[in-house]
Amino acid sequence: MDKRLRVLLKDANTGHRLTEEEALLLFRTQGRDVWDVAAAADIGRQEKVGDVVTYVRNQNINVTNLCVNSCGFCGFSKKPGDAGIYFHNKDEIRKKAALAKKRNVTEICTVSGLHPDFTAQSYIDVYRLIHEAAPGVHLHASNPMEVAYAAKKSRMSTREVLSAMKEAGLGSMCGTAAEILVDSVRKQICPQKISTDEWVRIIREAHNLGIPTTATIMYGHCESVEDWVKHLALLREIQDETRGFTEFVPLSFIHMNTPLYKKGLARAGATGREDLLMVAVSRLFLDNFENIQVSWVKEGVKMAQLGLLAGANDLGGTMFEESISKGAGARNTDYLDPKEMERIAQDIGRKLVRRTTLYEVVP
Ligand code: SF4
């Protein structure tokens, strides 16, 4: 390891807040230096949250895959006339929510395509329905894109939509639709999506209304390492102000069935080195985040375990039903048994602990 890297990692472990330039340097490490960055992040993880690996028992309900947008990285959405369109009616949603309750989940997560007929009321009705069919289960739903869409369709402000969603039972919001928070990249991968400024504004509104959110990055397509750093810097700045992010979730791009990859406009996802460094550098750079999650859905269980050795402390959810990554071509995304999570945690000398969405321990 060269001297500059050694000093930098030592500084990061003793309270120095990394600059963007330093984060860039860490993201660019190669060879055995990668393990040194991962080891420093692992120390940071241990000092911040100890030796437990957490997970949440949750279930997804994606109401529809019909979507007015055409994001280039999305293998999930369908257009009118496509094969494989689905739309769960009220009865089906009620049944799914009741089944989730029976499965003893503490969280139901729902994000859907932007259905052409949806208004703010459609989202509110779905949240009420889920809340009634699964009382006591935390509703983790929507994202800034859905909030902006609902607001536009119903001529409301995004703040009004968020308040109404909260009133209908929204417990926390998904920090998805962030992708890469750099407009030049967004123009290439999701030109119809809200801008970086709008994403940030809606997240701030949510936090100010007492709606916590997750924070995500979707990486490994056509963005640069500099874009990763800009993205992380923005998240750190928001967290300094609001403390409303519960966790950071790096989402590795699943490329197989996506228009972006098929047109040759994106690479075939991140490499293992990049997956590892994304976890490690975010642990070191996002010094105001408690929790860094590894997504077994995106990375597979084995890579997720390595992420737990590189700064991550959370394995995400059991899922029970998953269709977004599956649509993009990922396999084995439906359910991860806590017994398997326990095996993964124990294998690296850590203890698995069940948590709620907001990171309270479930006895
Ligand atoms: S990512 Fe979301 S908004 Fe974009 S096309 Fe897919 S479902 Fe629609």
Residues whose N, C-alpha, C, O or C-beta is under 5 A from the ligand:
A	BS01	SF4	C67 N69 S70 C71 C74 S77 S112 G113 L114
